[in-house]
Amino acid sequence: MKMDILEFYSGIGGMYYAVAASGIDFEIRQSFDINTNANQCYNYNMTSTPSTKRKHKVNSVLLVNRPCTWILMITLSILQSPPCQPFTRVGLQKDLNDTRTNSFVNLLDILGKLANPPTYILIENVFGFEVCRYVVGYPNDINQTNLAIDKSNARELLIETFQKLGYHFQEFHLTPTQFGLPNQRLRYFCIVCTMINNTYLEHHTHASYTHTYQAKLSTSGNSSIKVDRNILKHIPNYQQPNEPLPISNYLDHHVSSTTSTTTTTTTTTTTTTTTTSVDEERYLKYKIPEKLLLSKGMLFDIKTPNDNTTNCFTRSYGKFVEGTGSVLQMADISIKADANDIKSLVPLKLRYLTPKEITRLHDFPEEFKFPPTYTPQQSYKLIGNSLNVRIVSELLKYLYNQFQMEPI
């Protein structure tokens, strides 16, 4: 049975590629995004065309006319509204008070008015979407300050909507390393489907999620957060790989040599030369400026090609240093830096990962490309607000093939 899909906040096409990788027979009916760079990239890679109207109004008339069996895909961590920024740990965390969530609230409102509601829904957002943080006490004195962490209003509205409409749903916290990819990118996911019958609803609906988080920001005392036990940390029945492959498998030179390898001696020699050439070319284009290296170099998360993990790549990768993603050591791994001598970083030949390499870590297919007019920084912004294709693909397989028949 072919699934019709509406894709909200479509970005550069991560959801599209995830559905394609899942094996589900599908057709994207329409995609929506207000980011023009994301739309241009989406159109550059596929025939489906996201709505380019900046103020495109989504209404129930559009949705009601969808066939009875369809999927609603919502990616909330895209750059535009509703973005992840209202919920990120480095943001203002205004939750529903952030006007950028207005379209999300509107979408939930419309969902309850549909004559033919979606059979399946999949939502992705940043880790932190499910809680709301606010400071109580004396903000200027950390010894007297409490960070209260409670239910996110956005998540509460989401769950209440699903419960009101009789949906079966399950939430997850998942990261790519669980799926064999050398990248840490913890995200919140929620899969949703219609009920088979009332008995199924009564006995297997997601448990009531009444919980409170509290953390103490203090120089004394223990910090504690009560974890919501309803949020799964794995996909049931998924066979997790032993460990991720090394980063080297996702670098440009590896892909270049892999696609060129044959059994002939001549070809092998040519491949080695090409690999060296690719390495040097990438280093010259993406190397970290020495001035930046000597001022903030110790803040970089440095990885070698042999490592099997990288830090989360954000939209600020290449612009800011700390907490935006890992950088790569191109020099021999035997060369080590001295933590007390910042100049010892120079011989490491550090560079940023290329946009293409990061999309591989996000499991985008090799044929995916950014428009040739895009700068690396434009590409980094779009990747940082995208999603991991493999995780969503596995969630879709579980949602479509098992979730209805095998309750958690």
C-alpha positions, 0 to 999 in steps of 0.5 A: 500500500502506497503511503501519502506523506506530508512533510513539515519543516522539510529542510534539506530532505532528511525525512525524504531519504529516511522514508526511502531507506525504510522500504515503505512505498510512498509519495511525498504529496507536499513539503513545507519549509520557509528557509529558502536555502533549504528549499533550494537544496531540497529541489536540487536533489529531488523532483518533489518541491517544497512550498517556497511561500514564506508565509504559506498557510497550512489549513485543514482543507489541504489536510482533510483531502488527503487519503485515509492512509497517510503519514505526517512527518514533522521535523522540529529541529530545522532552522525555521519555525518551529525550530529547536531553538525554543528548547535547546540547552544554549537557547532562551528555552521559552518553550511555547512562549517563543513565537517561533512555535506558533506554527507547531501549535497551529498544526496540532490544532488543525490535527484535531479538526481533520475528517481523515487524520493521519494514520502515522505521525513521526516527530523529531526534535532536540533533546530538551524538547520534553522539558522546560527549564526556568531559574528560581531564586537569585539568578546573580548568585549561583549558590542561591539559584535553583534550576527547576526542570519541569514538563515542557508545555509544548510536549504536554500539548503534543501528548494531550492532543494525541491522547484526546484523538485516541492515538497510540504513541511512543517517545524515544531518546536516540543517538547515531552511535547506537546505529553504527554511526560515529557521531553523537547527536542525541535527539527526541523522537515520537512515533504515533499511529491510530489504534486498532481497537478500543481494547488496544487503546485501553491496555497499551496506550503510552502511560500517563506522563506525570513527572517533575524534574528538579536540578540544583545549580550549586557549588554544594549538594547533589544535582539530580534529575528524575528521568521520564521512564516512558521515554525509551532509549532504544528501538525494540527488536533493533539489533544494535551494532557492536560499535560504530565504524571509524571516522575514516570510513566517512571521509572524502578520500575513503569514498574516493578510493573505495569507488576506484578500487580494483584488483589491478596493480596499476589502479591501486597505485593510482588510487593511493595517489588520488587519496593523498591528493584528496587529503591535501586538497581538503586540508588546504580548503578546510584547515583551521586558521593558525590565528584561531588555533593559537587563540582558542585551539584547546577548545576544539574537540580533536578526532583522528580518522581512527576514532569511532565517534564525533561530537554533535555538529551544530549550525554554528560549526566553522563559525564558533569553536566550543560545542559545535562539532569535532575537527579532524587531525590530518597528521600522523596519529602518533603526533600528540599535542601538549595540553600546556603548549598551544603551539603544539596544535599546529603540527597536527594539521587540524581541519574542519570536516567537509559538509559532504563528510558530515552528511555521510555521518548523518547517513545521507545517501552518497548522491546527495549534494549541496548546490555548487553556489553554497559556501561551506558555512551555508551548508554547515547551517543546513546540516546542523538543523537536519536529522540523522537519516538512519535513525528515522528510517529505523523508527519508520520501519518499527512504526510501520511494521511492528508498532501497531502489532507489538505494543511496548 
